[in-house]
Amino acid sequence: MHTRLIKTDGLTQQVLEAGPGDGSGPLVLFIHGFPELGISWRAQVQAVAEAGYRAVAPDMRGYGGTDKPSQTDQHTILNLVGDMVELVRALGETHCIVVGHDWGAPVAWHCALLRPDIFRAVFGLSVPFQPRRAAGPPTPAMAAIAKRLGRGELYMSQFQAPDAHLTFERDVATALRKSFYAYDGATPDARQSTGFIAPGHDFVSEVADDAALPPWMTPEHMDEYVQAFTRSGFKGPMDWYRCLDLNWSLTGFLQGQKIHQPSFFMVGERDPVRHYAGQHEAGLKDWLTDLRGQVVVPGAGHWIQQERPAEVNAALLGFLAQVEDQKAA
């Protein structure tokens, strides 16, 4: 594995990559979520490369070693999909299989929706495909759900504030440690996050001060995250959330659209995201017309590719083999 910078159309992206770069191995693109980086995919990049594929995991727009546009409205789903289209081209490829986790999963689903000619299969982790709501943009709906449940405020609503990123930047190491702990499968139920923030608290203060590093997170790996986010900050990553309603307004042309490429979905049984996105799991087969698998990993939490690399790698390699066998047939 090695890291390098790649110049694409209007953006310089830092990527972690391994495997053949001569066109002999199919390209697999890995898209991370919040608050992560391309390095979150190391176990998958290694396994996929060893299986003969070309594996590439970028730091996404606003993150790590990739460029960070200052304007909030430059972080829409169309920007993010466009970055991946351009990355495929800059890598000298014409198509790929796309894998996404957390926020990277919606990006991967939209890659498949918008450019099926390039993204010929899609593997999503933790966040299921969510069709566009004809009833209106998401943030008012999220506020209404929180009010109805009487559970405070969903963290995505808090992230809409223009200064929300400062909460994370005041103490980057603590914010990251608490984030990873609160969404980890090894964290006891009573100490896991539900995604809903009690009045008077924020995403960081809601988590216990004695939150420990998850079992899979070494101090050295954690330090990589702390150094990267100390340099880059959290404004860009939170701008993804601030574009939620703008995304809705830009994607009316996708209303009712389904994904017809081969697809797969995997989630941890104890992933807190299921508290507010889990309802979409039941209807996946209605929107993913070639759904090859839907797996719930017992005991796993949100950081599934790092918590359970062996299980994720086995499922992913099996899916990739199916896609390649179908292509060859």
Backbone as numpy.savetxt, mean C-alpha at the origin, in Angstrom:
# Nx Ny Nz CAx CAy CAz Cx Cy Cz
20.18 -7.79 -4.45 19.34 -6.59 -4.45 20.22 -5.35 -4.45
19.79 -4.35 -5.18 20.50 -3.08 -5.15 19.49 -1.95 -5.31
19.93 -0.75 -4.95 19.09 0.44 -5.01 19.68 1.41 -6.02
18.82 2.05 -6.82 19.29 3.07 -7.76 18.17 4.07 -8.02
18.54 5.18 -8.64 17.58 6.20 -9.02 17.25 6.05 -10.50
15.97 6.22 -10.83 15.51 6.14 -12.21 14.73 7.40 -12.53
15.10 8.07 -13.60 14.40 9.27 -14.04 13.22 8.88 -14.92
12.04 9.26 -14.49 10.84 9.04 -15.29 10.29 10.41 -15.71
9.11 10.44 -16.26 8.55 11.68 -16.79 8.17 12.61 -15.64
9.05 13.56 -15.33 8.76 14.54 -14.30 9.06 14.10 -12.88
9.64 12.91 -12.72 9.88 12.40 -11.37 11.13 11.53 -11.38
11.93 11.65 -10.33 13.03 10.72 -10.12 12.61 9.76 -9.02
12.65 8.48 -9.32 12.20 7.46 -8.38 13.37 6.61 -7.91
13.41 6.35 -6.61 14.39 5.42 -6.06 13.76 4.04 -6.02
14.47 3.03 -6.53 13.93 1.68 -6.56 14.90 0.69 -5.94
14.32 -0.32 -5.32 15.04 -1.50 -4.88 14.75 -2.57 -5.92
15.77 -3.22 -6.46 15.49 -4.19 -7.51 16.43 -5.38 -7.44
15.99 -6.47 -8.05 16.78 -7.69 -8.15 16.21 -8.51 -9.29
17.01 -9.47 -9.76 16.57 -10.33 -10.84 17.06 -9.86 -12.19
16.79 -10.61 -13.24 17.30 -10.28 -14.57 16.75 -8.97 -15.11
17.62 -8.12 -15.59 17.20 -6.85 -16.17 17.35 -6.83 -17.67
17.49 -8.01 -18.26 17.72 -8.10 -19.71 16.47 -8.49 -20.47
15.33 -8.44 -19.80 14.08 -8.80 -20.47 13.76 -10.28 -20.42
14.64 -11.07 -19.82 14.42 -12.52 -19.79 13.46 -12.94 -18.68
13.27 -12.08 -17.70 12.36 -12.40 -16.61 11.21 -11.41 -16.55
9.97 -11.88 -16.41 8.81 -10.97 -16.34 8.96 -9.98 -15.18
8.52 -8.75 -15.38 8.61 -7.70 -14.38 7.49 -7.82 -13.36
7.86 -7.75 -12.07 6.89 -7.69 -10.98 7.18 -6.41 -10.21
6.16 -5.56 -10.11 6.30 -4.24 -9.48 5.61 -4.25 -8.13
6.33 -3.82 -7.08 5.82 -3.84 -5.71 5.58 -2.41 -5.23
4.34 -2.13 -4.77 3.96 -0.79 -4.36 3.65 -0.78 -2.86
4.41 0.00 -2.10 4.24 0.05 -0.65 3.14 1.02 -0.24
2.84 1.01 1.06 1.83 1.90 1.61 2.39 2.81 2.68
1.53 3.19 3.64 1.86 4.17 4.70 2.02 3.45 6.03
3.02 3.81 6.83 4.17 4.65 6.49 5.38 3.76 6.20
5.49 3.33 4.98 6.53 2.37 4.61 7.39 2.88 3.46
8.19 1.99 2.91 9.13 2.31 1.84 9.31 1.07 0.97
10.05 1.21 -0.11 10.32 0.06 -0.95 11.00 -1.09 -0.21
11.76 -0.76 0.85 12.46 -1.79 1.60 11.52 -2.73 2.35
10.25 -2.37 2.48 9.29 -3.26 3.15 9.08 -4.54 2.35
9.51 -4.55 1.09 9.31 -5.69 0.20 10.56 -6.56 0.05
11.56 -6.38 0.87 12.82 -7.10 0.66 12.62 -8.61 0.53
11.83 -9.19 1.42 11.65 -10.65 1.38 10.99 -11.09 0.09
10.06 -10.28 -0.43 9.38 -10.64 -1.68 10.29 -10.39 -2.88
11.03 -9.29 -2.87 11.95 -9.00 -3.98 12.96 -10.14 -4.12
13.49 -10.59 -2.99 14.47 -11.68 -3.04 13.84 -12.96 -3.57
12.68 -13.33 -3.02 12.06 -14.60 -3.42 11.64 -14.59 -4.88
11.07 -13.48 -5.33 10.60 -13.38 -6.71 11.77 -13.36 -7.68
12.84 -12.66 -7.32 14.03 -12.63 -8.17 14.66 -14.02 -8.27
14.71 -14.74 -7.15 15.28 -16.09 -7.17 14.45 -17.04 -8.02
13.17 -16.72 -8.19 12.30 -17.54 -9.04 12.40 -17.16 -10.51
13.25 -16.18 -10.83 13.48 -15.83 -12.22 12.78 -14.60 -12.73
12.10 -13.89 -11.84 11.40 -12.67 -12.24 12.29 -11.45 -11.99
11.95 -10.35 -12.64 12.59 -9.08 -12.38 11.73 -8.34 -11.35
12.24 -8.13 -10.16 11.47 -7.55 -9.06 11.93 -6.12 -8.81
10.97 -5.19 -8.76 11.28 -3.77 -8.56 10.30 -3.19 -7.53
10.86 -2.57 -6.48 10.05 -1.95 -5.42 10.46 -0.50 -5.27
9.68 0.45 -5.80 10.05 1.86 -5.67 9.65 2.45 -4.32
10.38 3.49 -3.91 9.83 4.42 -2.93 8.81 5.25 -3.71
7.61 5.34 -3.23 6.56 6.01 -3.98 6.68 7.54 -3.86
5.96 8.23 -4.73 5.91 9.70 -4.74 5.69 10.24 -3.32
6.58 11.13 -2.88 6.48 11.71 -1.54 7.24 10.96 -0.47
7.81 9.82 -0.82 8.46 8.95 0.17 9.94 8.78 -0.12
10.72 8.58 0.96 12.09 8.10 0.86 12.96 8.83 -0.12
13.58 8.07 -1.03 14.51 8.65 -1.99 13.89 9.13 -3.27
12.56 9.05 -3.38 11.85 9.51 -4.58 11.44 10.98 -4.40
11.26 11.68 -5.52 10.89 13.09 -5.48 9.61 13.33 -4.70
9.50 14.55 -4.15 8.39 14.90 -3.28 7.76 16.22 -3.74
6.81 16.15 -4.66 6.13 17.38 -5.09 5.53 18.11 -3.90
5.62 19.42 -3.91 5.16 20.20 -2.76 3.65 20.40 -2.74
3.01 20.34 -3.92 1.57 20.61 -3.98 0.78 19.37 -3.58
-0.19 19.58 -2.70 -1.02 18.47 -2.26 -1.72 17.79 -3.41
-2.23 18.56 -4.37 -3.02 17.97 -5.46 -2.18 17.26 -6.50
-0.89 17.11 -6.23 -0.03 16.31 -7.11 0.15 14.89 -6.56
-0.75 14.48 -5.68 -0.67 13.15 -5.09 -1.98 12.37 -5.30
-2.65 12.63 -6.41 -3.90 11.92 -6.69 -3.62 10.51 -7.18
-4.66 9.71 -7.22 -4.53 8.34 -7.72 -4.06 8.33 -9.17
-4.42 9.37 -9.93 -3.98 9.44 -11.32 -2.48 9.71 -11.40
-1.96 10.56 -10.51 -0.52 10.78 -10.44 0.21 9.49 -10.09
-0.33 8.76 -9.12 0.34 7.57 -8.61 0.35 6.45 -9.65
-0.77 6.27 -10.33 -0.80 5.28 -11.41 0.13 5.71 -12.54
0.10 7.00 -12.86 0.98 7.51 -13.91 2.45 7.27 -13.59
2.82 7.40 -12.31 4.20 7.13 -11.91 4.58 5.69 -12.21
3.65 4.76 -11.98 3.95 3.34 -12.22 3.99 3.03 -13.71
3.13 3.66 -14.48 3.19 3.49 -15.94 4.54 3.96 -16.45
4.98 5.11 -15.97 6.26 5.66 -16.41 7.44 4.82 -15.93
7.32 4.25 -14.75 8.40 3.41 -14.23 8.56 2.16 -15.09
7.46 1.55 -15.47 7.53 0.38 -16.36 8.25 0.75 -17.65
7.89 1.89 -18.22 8.53 2.33 -19.46 10.02 2.59 -19.25
10.35 3.29 -18.17 11.75 3.64 -17.91 12.60 2.41 -17.64
11.97 1.34 -17.19 12.69 0.08 -16.97 12.87 -0.71 -18.27
12.36 -0.17 -19.35 12.49 -0.83 -20.64 11.51 -1.96 -20.86
10.41 -1.95 -20.08 9.41 -3.01 -20.19 8.12 -2.46 -20.81
7.25 -3.36 -21.22 5.96 -2.95 -21.79 4.79 -3.42 -20.95
5.01 -4.37 -20.06 3.93 -4.83 -19.19 4.53 -5.44 -17.94
3.69 -5.64 -16.92 4.18 -6.22 -15.67 3.01 -6.76 -14.86
3.36 -7.43 -13.77 2.40 -7.85 -12.76 2.61 -6.92 -11.57
1.53 -6.39 -11.02 1.64 -5.37 -9.98 1.14 -5.93 -8.65
1.90 -5.62 -7.59 1.60 -6.08 -6.24 1.53 -4.85 -5.34
0.49 -4.73 -4.52 0.37 -3.56 -3.66 -0.09 -3.91 -2.26
0.43 -3.17 -1.28 0.05 -3.35 0.12 -0.40 -2.03 0.71
-1.41 -2.08 1.60 -1.92 -0.87 2.26 -2.33 0.14 1.18
-1.86 1.39 1.24 -2.20 2.38 0.21 -1.73 1.90 -1.17
-0.69 1.08 -1.18 -0.21 0.55 -2.45 -1.20 -0.38 -3.11
-2.11 -0.98 -2.33 -3.12 -1.86 -2.91 -4.12 -1.07 -3.77
-4.72 0.03 -3.28 -5.57 0.83 -4.16 -4.83 1.33 -5.40
-3.55 1.67 -5.26 -2.79 2.08 -6.44 -2.70 0.92 -7.42
-2.40 -0.27 -6.90 -2.30 -1.45 -7.77 -3.64 -1.77 -8.43
-4.74 -1.72 -7.65 -6.06 -1.98 -8.24 -6.33 -0.98 -9.37
-5.98 0.29 -9.14 -6.24 1.31 -10.17 -5.29 1.19 -11.36
-4.09 0.70 -11.13 -3.22 0.38 -12.27 -3.93 -0.62 -13.19
-4.51 -1.64 -12.58 -5.21 -2.67 -13.36 -6.46 -2.10 -14.04
-7.19 -1.22 -13.33 -8.39 -0.63 -13.91 -8.08 0.28 -15.10
-7.04 1.11 -14.93 -6.77 2.17 -15.90 -5.91 1.72 -17.07
-4.98 0.79 -16.84 -4.08 0.38 -17.91 -3.93 -1.15 -17.95
-5.02 -1.84 -18.32 -4.94 -3.30 -18.40 -3.97 -3.78 -19.47
-3.62 -2.89 -20.41 -2.65 -3.27 -21.44 -1.24 -3.41 -20.86
-0.97 -2.73 -19.75 0.35 -2.79 -19.11 0.34 -3.73 -17.92
-0.65 -3.58 -17.06 -0.69 -4.33 -15.81 -1.60 -5.55 -16.01
-0.96 -6.66 -16.34 -1.72 -7.83 -16.81 -2.19 -8.74 -15.69
-1.80 -8.46 -14.46 -2.30 -9.20 -13.29 -2.03 -8.35 -12.06
-2.83 -8.57 -10.99 -2.72 -7.72 -9.81 -2.91 -8.56 -8.55
-2.04 -8.30 -7.55 -2.03 -9.03 -6.28 -2.12 -7.98 -5.18
-3.21 -7.97 -4.43 -3.42 -6.96 -3.40 -3.30 -7.53 -2.00
-2.70 -6.75 -1.10 -2.53 -7.15 0.29 -3.17 -6.12 1.22
-3.96 -6.59 2.16 -4.50 -5.82 3.28 -5.69 -4.93 2.95
-5.68 -4.24 1.82 -6.79 -3.35 1.46 -7.49 -3.90 0.22
-8.74 -4.35 0.36 -9.44 -4.93 -0.78 -9.83 -3.87 -1.80
-10.14 -4.31 -3.01 -10.65 -3.38 -4.01 -11.95 -2.78 -3.52
-12.07 -1.45 -3.64 -13.28 -0.75 -3.22 -13.82 0.04 -4.40
-14.96 -0.37 -4.94 -15.51 0.36 -6.09 -15.90 1.78 -5.71
-15.85 2.64 -6.67 -16.22 4.04 -6.45 -17.68 4.14 -6.02
-17.94 4.95 -5.00 -19.30 5.15 -4.48 -20.02 6.22 -5.30
-21.13 5.87 -5.90 -21.90 6.86 -6.64 -22.54 7.89 -5.71
-22.66 7.55 -4.43 -23.36 8.41 -3.48 -22.59 9.66 -3.08
-21.29 9.72 -3.37 -20.54 10.92 -3.03 -19.14 10.60 -2.54
-18.35 11.66 -2.27 -16.95 11.48 -1.88 -16.80 10.78 -0.53
-15.61 10.26 -0.26 -15.43 9.39 0.91 -15.36 10.08 2.27
-14.77 11.28 2.36 -14.55 11.81 3.71 -15.86 12.14 4.45
-16.90 12.69 3.80 -18.16 12.85 4.54 -18.74 11.51 4.96
-18.58 10.49 4.13 -19.09 9.17 4.49 -18.35 8.61 5.70
-17.01 8.81 5.74 -16.23 8.33 6.88 -16.65 9.04 8.16
-16.90 10.33 8.07 -17.33 11.09 9.25 -18.69 10.59 9.74
-19.57 10.28 8.81 -20.90 9.79 9.18 -20.82 8.43 9.85
-19.94 7.56 9.36 -19.77 6.24 9.96 -19.25 6.37 11.39
-18.24 7.20 11.59 -17.67 7.39 12.92 -18.72 7.94 13.88
-19.52 8.88 13.42 -20.56 9.47 14.27 -21.61 8.43 14.63
-22.01 7.63 13.65 -23.02 6.60 13.90 -22.53 5.57 14.91
-21.25 5.22 14.82 -20.68 4.23 15.73 -20.31 4.81 17.09
-20.24 6.16 17.15 -19.85 6.79 18.40 -18.44 6.46 18.82
-17.53 6.37 17.83 -16.16 5.91 18.11 -15.12 7.00 17.83
-15.48 8.24 17.95 -14.52 9.32 17.72 -14.40 9.64 16.25
-13.16 9.66 15.75 -12.91 10.09 14.38 -11.97 9.11 13.70
-12.29 8.71 12.48 -11.40 7.83 11.74 -10.10 8.58 11.44
-8.96 7.90 11.57 -7.67 8.59 11.43 -7.53 9.25 10.06
-8.15 8.68 9.02 -8.07 9.27 7.69 -8.75 10.63 7.63
-9.75 10.82 8.48 -10.38 12.13 8.58 -9.44 13.12 9.26
-8.76 12.68 10.31 -7.78 13.56 10.97 -6.66 13.97 10.02
-6.26 13.06 9.15 -5.16 13.34 8.23 -5.51 14.42 7.20
-6.79 14.80 7.09 -7.17 15.84 6.15 -6.64 17.21 6.58
-6.36 17.39 7.86 -5.88 18.68 8.36 -4.54 19.01 7.71
-4.34 20.25 7.27 -3.11 20.60 6.55 -1.84 20.47 7.38
-1.98 20.42 8.72 -0.80 20.30 9.58 -0.73 18.93 10.26
-1.52 17.97 9.81 -1.57 16.66 10.48 -0.22 15.97 10.49
0.58 16.19 9.46 1.88 15.52 9.38 2.84 15.96 10.49
2.60 17.13 11.07 3.49 17.61 12.13 3.43 16.71 13.36
2.30 16.06 13.58 2.17 15.12 14.69 3.21 14.01 14.59
3.48 13.56 13.37 4.47 12.50 13.14 5.89 13.07 13.15
6.05 14.28 12.67 7.40 14.83 12.52 8.00 15.32 13.84
7.17 15.52 14.87 7.70 15.98 16.15 8.64 14.94 16.77
8.33 13.67 16.57 9.17 12.58 17.08 9.00 11.41 16.13
9.82 11.38 15.08 9.65 10.40 14.01 9.78 8.98 14.53
10.77 8.72 15.37 10.99 7.36 15.86 9.79 6.86 16.66
9.24 7.71 17.52 8.09 7.31 18.32 6.86 7.10 17.45
6.64 8.00 16.50 5.47 7.87 15.62 5.52 6.57 14.82
6.67 6.23 14.29 6.79 5.00 13.52 6.66 3.77 14.41
7.31 3.80 15.56 7.22 2.65 16.48 5.78 2.39 16.88
5.05 3.44 17.21 3.65 3.27 17.59 2.79 2.82 16.41
3.07 3.32 15.23 2.30 2.92 14.04 2.45 1.43 13.78
3.69 0.96 13.77 3.93 -0.46 13.50 3.33 -1.34 14.59
3.47 -0.91 15.85 2.93 -1.69 16.98 1.41 -1.79 16.91
0.75 -0.66 16.67 -0.70 -0.61 16.76 -1.41 -1.44 15.71
-0.72 -1.71 14.61 -1.35 -2.46 13.52 -0.73 -3.85 13.34
0.06 -4.31 14.31 0.74 -5.58 14.17 -0.09 -6.73 14.71
0.08 -7.91 14.11 -0.68 -9.07 14.53 -0.31 -9.60 15.90
0.91 -9.32 16.38 1.34 -9.80 17.69 0.86 -8.91 18.83
0.30 -7.76 18.52 -0.18 -6.82 19.54 -1.52 -7.31 20.11
-1.68 -7.35 21.43 -2.95 -7.82 22.01 -4.14 -6.99 21.53
-5.29 -7.61 21.50 -6.51 -6.95 21.00 -6.74 -5.59 21.63
-6.62 -5.51 22.95 -6.95 -4.28 23.67 -5.98 -3.15 23.34
-4.83 -3.47 22.76 -3.82 -2.45 22.48 -3.66 -2.18 20.98
-4.34 -2.96 20.18 -4.33 -2.70 18.74 -5.18 -1.47 18.43
-4.85 -0.80 17.34 -5.69 0.30 16.89 -6.94 -0.25 16.21
-8.00 0.51 16.26 -9.20 0.19 15.49 -9.32 1.10 14.27
-8.44 2.11 14.20 -8.54 3.10 13.14 -9.34 4.32 13.57
-10.10 4.19 14.67 -10.90 5.29 15.17 -10.17 5.95 16.34
-10.10 7.28 16.32 -9.34 8.05 17.30 -10.30 8.71 18.29
-10.05 8.49 19.57 -10.91 9.06 20.61 -10.75 10.59 20.66
-11.79 11.31 21.07 -11.69 12.77 21.19 -10.50 13.17 22.07
-9.79 14.20 21.61 -8.64 14.67 22.36 -7.34 13.96 22.04
-7.40 12.97 21.15 -6.20 12.22 20.79 -5.93 12.34 19.29
-4.74 11.89 18.90 -4.41 11.77 17.49 -3.85 10.37 17.26
-3.44 10.10 16.03 -2.98 8.76 15.66 -1.85 8.29 16.57
-0.95 9.20 16.95 0.21 8.83 17.76 -0.14 8.74 19.24
-0.83 9.74 19.77 -1.13 9.75 21.21 -2.11 8.65 21.59
-2.88 8.15 20.63 -3.86 7.10 20.89 -3.17 5.79 21.30
-1.93 5.60 20.87 -1.21 4.35 21.12 -0.40 4.47 22.40
-0.35 3.40 23.18 0.36 3.40 24.46 1.82 3.79 24.29
2.33 4.57 25.24 3.71 5.05 25.17 4.73 3.91 25.26
4.34 2.79 25.87 5.29 1.67 26.00 5.22 0.70 24.81
4.62 1.15 23.71 4.54 0.31 22.51 5.94 -0.13 22.09
6.08 -1.41 21.83 7.38 -1.98 21.47 7.46 -2.23 19.97
8.66 -2.47 19.49 8.82 -2.85 18.09 8.17 -4.22 17.87
7.52 -4.43 16.74 6.96 -5.75 16.44 8.06 -6.81 16.38
7.71 -8.07 16.56 8.73 -9.13 16.56 9.57 -9.20 15.29
9.00 -8.83 14.15 9.71 -8.93 12.88 10.60 -7.73 12.60
10.45 -6.66 13.36 11.17 -5.41 13.10 12.45 -5.34 13.93
13.61 -5.46 13.29 14.87 -5.33 14.00 15.18 -3.85 14.23
16.00 -3.53 15.24 16.39 -2.12 15.43 17.07 -1.53 14.20
17.84 -2.35 13.48 18.54 -1.85 12.30 17.54 -1.51 11.18
16.54 -2.35 11.00 15.51 -2.09 9.98 14.71 -0.85 10.36
14.38 -0.74 11.65 13.64 0.43 12.12 14.44 1.70 11.87
15.73 1.64 12.09 16.56 2.82 11.89 16.55 3.27 10.43
16.41 2.34 9.50 16.29 2.72 8.09 15.05 3.58 7.87
13.95 3.19 8.48 12.71 3.97 8.37 12.86 5.34 9.02
13.42 5.34 10.23 13.55 6.59 10.97 14.42 7.58 10.19
15.52 7.12 9.67 16.40 8.01 8.91 15.70 8.54 7.66
15.00 7.67 6.95 14.34 8.09 5.71 13.24 9.11 5.98
12.40 8.87 6.99 11.29 9.79 7.26 11.78 11.06 7.96
12.89 10.98 8.67 13.47 12.20 9.23 13.91 13.14 8.12
14.48 12.57 7.06 14.91 13.38 5.91 13.72 13.89 5.10
12.74 13.03 4.86 11.70 13.36 3.88 10.43 13.93 4.50
10.19 13.65 5.78 8.98 14.15 6.42 7.76 13.33 6.05
6.60 13.80 6.52 5.35 13.06 6.32 4.32 13.84 5.51
4.65 15.02 5.03 3.66 15.79 4.28 3.23 15.06 3.01
4.21 14.61 2.22 3.87 13.90 0.99 3.01 12.68 1.23
3.41 11.77 2.15 2.57 10.62 2.43 1.15 10.99 2.85
0.99 12.03 3.67 -0.36 12.41 4.10 -1.12 13.13 3.00
-0.41 13.70 2.04 -1.11 14.31 0.91 -1.88 13.26 0.11
-1.44 12.01 0.14 -2.22 10.94 -0.50 -3.63 10.92 0.11
-3.71 11.01 1.45 -5.01 10.99 2.13 -5.80 12.26 1.83
-5.09 13.38 1.73 -5.78 14.65 1.48 -6.37 14.71 0.08
-6.00 13.78 -0.77 -6.55 13.73 -2.13 -7.71 12.74 -2.26
-8.18 12.19 -1.16 -9.25 11.19 -1.24 -10.49 11.71 -1.97
-10.96 12.87 -1.57 -12.15 13.42 -2.23 -11.85 13.86 -3.65
-10.66 14.40 -3.88 -10.26 14.77 -5.24 -10.20 13.54 -6.12
-9.71 12.42 -5.59 -9.69 11.18 -6.36 -11.10 10.81 -6.80
-12.04 10.94 -5.87 -13.43 10.60 -6.20 -13.94 11.46 -7.35
-13.62 12.75 -7.31 -14.11 13.65 -8.35 -13.44 13.39 -9.71
-12.22 12.84 -9.68 -11.48 12.60 -10.93 -11.80 11.26 -11.57
-12.48 10.38 -10.85 -12.63 9.01 -11.35 -14.07 8.61 -11.65
-14.91 9.60 -11.96 -16.28 9.26 -12.34 -16.34 8.32 -13.53
-15.35 8.42 -14.41 -15.34 7.56 -15.60 -15.09 6.09 -15.26
-14.69 5.81 -14.01 -14.46 4.43 -13.58 -15.67 3.83 -12.87
-16.74 4.61 -12.73 -17.92 4.13 -12.01 -18.39 2.81 -12.61
-18.49 1.78 -11.76 -18.98 0.48 -12.20 -17.96 -0.39 -12.91
-16.76 0.11 -13.11 -15.75 -0.66 -13.84 -15.20 -1.80 -12.98
-14.98 -2.94 -13.63 -14.45 -4.12 -12.96 -13.04 -4.43 -13.45
-12.34 -5.24 -12.67 -11.00 -5.69 -13.05 -11.12 -7.09 -13.63
-10.65 -7.25 -14.85 -10.81 -8.54 -15.53 -9.51 -9.35 -15.61
-8.37 -8.74 -15.27 -7.13 -9.48 -15.26 -7.10 -10.47 -14.09
-6.23 -11.49 -14.15 -6.05 -12.36 -12.99 -5.72 -11.54 -11.75
-6.35 -11.89 -10.62 -6.17 -11.11 -9.39 -6.13 -12.05 -8.19
-5.63 -11.50 -7.09 -5.50 -12.27 -5.84 -5.56 -11.28 -4.69
-6.18 -11.69 -3.57 -6.24 -10.82 -2.40 -5.85 -11.60 -1.15
-5.05 -10.97 -0.31 -4.55 -11.60 0.91 -4.60 -10.59 2.05
-5.07 -11.02 3.22 -5.19 -10.12 4.36 -4.91 -10.88 5.64
-4.36 -10.19 6.64 -4.17 -10.79 7.94 -5.48 -10.86 8.71
-5.70 -11.95 9.39 -6.92 -12.13 10.17 -7.12 -10.99 11.17
-6.02 -10.50 11.75 -6.10 -9.48 12.80 -5.67 -8.11 12.28
-5.82 -7.88 11.01 -5.48 -6.58 10.42 -6.53 -5.56 10.83
-6.14 -4.48 11.54 -7.12 -3.48 11.94 -7.85 -2.80 10.78
-7.25 -2.82 9.61 -7.92 -2.22 8.44 -9.28 -2.89 8.21
-9.43 -4.10 8.64 -10.69 -4.81 8.44 -11.85 -4.17 9.21
-11.51 -3.35 10.24 -12.57 -2.66 10.99 -13.32 -1.67 10.11
-12.63 -1.09 9.11 -13.28 -0.06 8.31 -13.25 -0.33 6.80
-12.57 -1.38 6.36 -12.59 -1.73 4.93 -12.97 -3.19 4.70
-13.11 -3.93 5.79 -13.36 -5.36 5.67 -14.66 -5.72 4.98
-15.63 -4.81 5.00 -16.91 -5.14 4.36 -16.77 -5.35 2.87
-15.70 -4.83 2.29 -15.51 -4.98 0.85 -14.95 -6.35 0.47
-14.47 -7.11 1.47 -13.90 -8.42 1.17 -14.97 -9.38 0.62
-16.19 -9.31 1.18 -17.23 -10.26 0.80 -17.63 -10.15 -0.67
-17.55 -8.95 -1.22 -18.00 -8.75 -2.60 -16.89 -8.71 -3.63
-15.67 -9.11 -3.26 -14.55 -8.99 -4.19 -14.79 -9.72 -5.50
-15.36 -10.91 -5.41 -15.55 -11.71 -6.63 -16.49 -11.04 -7.61
-17.31 -10.09 -7.14 -18.21 -9.37 -8.04 -17.48 -8.31 -8.85
-16.33 -7.86 -8.34 -15.59 -6.78 -9.00 -14.28 -7.26 -9.63
-13.76 -8.37 -9.13 -12.56 -8.97 -9.70 -13.02 -10.24 -10.41
-13.22 -10.13 -11.72 -13.89 -11.21 -12.44 -13.02 -12.45 -12.64
-11.71 -12.32 -12.42 -10.81 -13.46 -12.53 -10.02 -13.59 -11.23
-10.75 -13.61 -10.11 -10.13 -13.70 -8.79 -9.61 -15.13 -8.58
-8.29 -15.27 -8.49 -7.67 -16.59 -8.39 -7.54 -17.08 -6.95
-7.66 -16.18 -6.00 -7.54 -16.59 -4.61 -7.86 -15.45 -3.67
-8.39 -15.79 -2.50 -8.69 -14.82 -1.46 -8.35 -15.49 -0.13
-7.26 -15.04 0.49 -6.70 -15.74 1.65 -6.69 -14.84 2.88
-7.14 -15.38 4.00 -7.03 -14.72 5.30 -5.98 -15.50 6.10
-4.91 -14.82 6.51 -3.81 -15.47 7.21 -4.08 -15.43 8.72
-4.26 -16.58 9.35 -4.59 -16.60 10.79 -3.54 -15.89 11.64
-4.01 -15.01 12.52 -3.14 -14.34 13.48 -2.32 -13.19 12.94
-2.29 -13.02 11.65 -1.46 -11.96 11.06 -2.15 -10.61 11.18
-1.34 -9.55 11.24 -1.86 -8.20 11.30 -1.72 -7.49 9.98
-1.45 -6.20 10.05 -1.46 -5.37 8.84 -0.19 -5.47 8.02
0.97 -5.62 8.66 2.25 -5.59 7.95 2.57 -6.98 7.41
1.64 -7.54 6.67 1.61 -8.96 6.40 2.83 -9.46 5.63
3.34 -8.67 4.68 4.48 -9.16 3.90 5.75 -9.22 4.73
5.78 -8.47 5.85 6.93 -8.52 6.74 6.65 -9.43 7.95
5.41 -9.49 8.38 5.06 -10.39 9.48 5.13 -11.86 9.05
4.61 -12.14 7.86 4.49 -13.52 7.39 5.08 -13.67 5.98
6.38 -13.41 5.82 6.97 -13.44 4.49 6.86 -14.79 3.79
7.00 -15.89 4.54 6.94 -17.22 3.90 5.57 -17.46 3.29
4.51 -17.12 4.03 3.15 -17.37 3.52 2.82 -16.44 2.35
3.23 -15.18 2.47 2.98 -14.25 1.36 3.77 -14.68 0.13
5.02 -15.04 0.31 5.84 -15.45 -0.83 5.27 -16.69 -1.52
4.81 -17.65 -0.72 4.25 -18.87 -1.31 3.02 -18.56 -2.15
2.13 -17.73 -1.60 0.91 -17.37 -2.34 1.26 -16.57 -3.60
2.18 -15.62 -3.45 2.54 -14.78 -4.58 3.21 -15.58 -5.69
4.15 -16.44 -5.33 4.83 -17.25 -6.34 3.88 -18.21 -7.03
2.93 -18.74 -6.29 1.92 -19.59 -6.91 1.07 -18.82 -7.91
0.68 -17.62 -7.52 -0.11 -16.76 -8.42 0.69 -16.40 -9.67
1.94 -16.00 -9.49 2.78 -15.63 -10.63 2.95 -16.81 -11.58
3.11 -18.00 -11.03 3.26 -19.18 -11.88 1.99 -19.42 -12.69
0.83 -19.25 -12.07 -0.44 -19.39 -12.79 -0.53 -18.41 -13.95
-0.18 -17.16 -13.67 -0.28 -16.12 -14.69 0.67 -16.43 -15.85
1.88 -16.86 -15.52 2.86 -17.14 -16.58 2.46 -18.39 -17.37
1.92 -19.41 -16.69 1.46 -20.61 -17.40 0.33 -20.28 -18.37
-0.57 -19.38 -17.92 -1.68 -18.98 -18.79 -1.16 -18.20 -20.00
-0.16 -17.36 -19.76 0.43 -16.59 -20.85 1.07 -17.50 -21.89
1.73 -18.56 -21.41 2.45 -19.46 -22.30 1.51 -20.40 -23.06
0.31 -20.59 -22.51 -0.62 -21.55 -23.12 -1.15 -21.07 -24.47
